[in-house]
Amino acid sequence: MPGKELDITMQILHEAVLLRIFLGESDRYEHKPLYEAIVLKARELHLAGATVLRGPMGFGKSSRLHTAKILRLSLDLPLVIEIVDSEEKIQSFLPVLDQMMGGGLVTLEKVKVIEYRAGSAPEPPET
């Protein structure tokens, strides 16, 4: 309807767990990129969602620097996969993840999930 503005409503849904997976862009699993295999497996197992973040620079346990500087285009930039779901679902995903990863870093932290939804703003009172 014309003249209606969107109202953003916020509600706290529940506590959840954030799973962060740190790995390299060149890491592989069954002939495909590891990050892709992890996201597809998380989707197959009906986890709430996953996001892959690509870092322009970083280093890990080996202290080897990975960078996207122009003179040295790295094919192994750092990646972070973030998955948020209930503690039970994340815990059940960890053994699957363990079978897929040859190395890397995995962290878990408790988070509060807040969902924002767009809706219709209430009509202003008529005068």
N, C-alpha and C positions, 0 to 999 in steps of 0.2 A: 504494500500500500504506500502511496506517496506520502511523504512527510514523516514516516516512521523512522526512528533511529534504532540502531542495534543496541541492545542492553547486554553487557557482558556480566554473567552471573558466575560466582565462584562458589564451589563447595569442596570441603575436604572430604575425600572419599575414604581413605584408609592408609595405614602404614604399609610399606612395601620394602623391597630390597632392590638396590641398584647394583647390578653386576657390571664391572668394567673390565674389559679385556684389552691389554696392551700388546700389540704385536707389530710385525713389519709387513709392509706392503708385498714383499716378495715371498712371504710364508705361504706354503701350499698344503693342500689336503686332497688326496685322490685326484691329482692333476688339475685342480682348480684353485683359485686364490682362497686361502684359509678364511679370510674375512667373509667372503661370499658364502662359503660352505657353512660357517657358523650362523650367519643370518638366515639362510635357507632352512637349516635344522631348527632354529628357534621358531621360525614360522610354522614349520611342519608340526612341531610340538605345541603349537597354539600359545606361545608366550605372548604377552601383551604387545610387545613391539621392540624393535631394535634399530639403532642408528649407528652408522659408521662415520667416524670423524677422522679426517686426514690432517696430519700435522706437518707444517713446513720444516720443522727441525726437531731433533730430539736424540737422546742416547739412552742406552739401557745398561744392563749388567756388564756387557763387554766394554763399555765406554766408547764404542765406535760411534762417531757422529754421523747422523743421517740428516742430510739437508737438501733443500730444493734450490740452492743458489744457482744462478744462471750458468756459471762456468763449469759447474759439476752437477748435472742433472741426475739425481739419485733415483734409482728404480726401486729403492727400498725405504720409502718414507715411513715414519711412524704412523700407526693407525690405532684408534681407540674405538672399541665397540661398546655401546652402552645398551643394556637391557634392563627394564624395570618390570617387576611382576611380584606376586606374592612370594613370601619366603619359601613356602612349600614348592612352588613351581621352579624357583631359581635353584633350590637345593637339589631337585630332581634332575635339573639340567647339567649340574656340575660334573657328574660322571661321564656324560656324553661329551662335554667339552674337553674333559681330561683325555679322552680317547682321540680327539681331533688335534690337540695341540702338542707339538714337540717341545715347545718352549714358549716363554712369554711371561707376562705378569697378569694375575687375576686378582681383583679386589672386590670386596662386598661392603656395602654400607646400608644402614637402615635409612629410609627416606619417608617423607609424608607426601602422598600423591594428592595434588590439587588439580582439579579439572576446571577449565574455563569453557563455557558454552555461550555461543551467541544466540540471543533470542530477541523477541520484540520488546521494546520499551513500553511500559504502561502508557495508556492514553492520558494526556494531560486533562485535568478536570475542565469542564466547560464553564464559562463565566457568563 
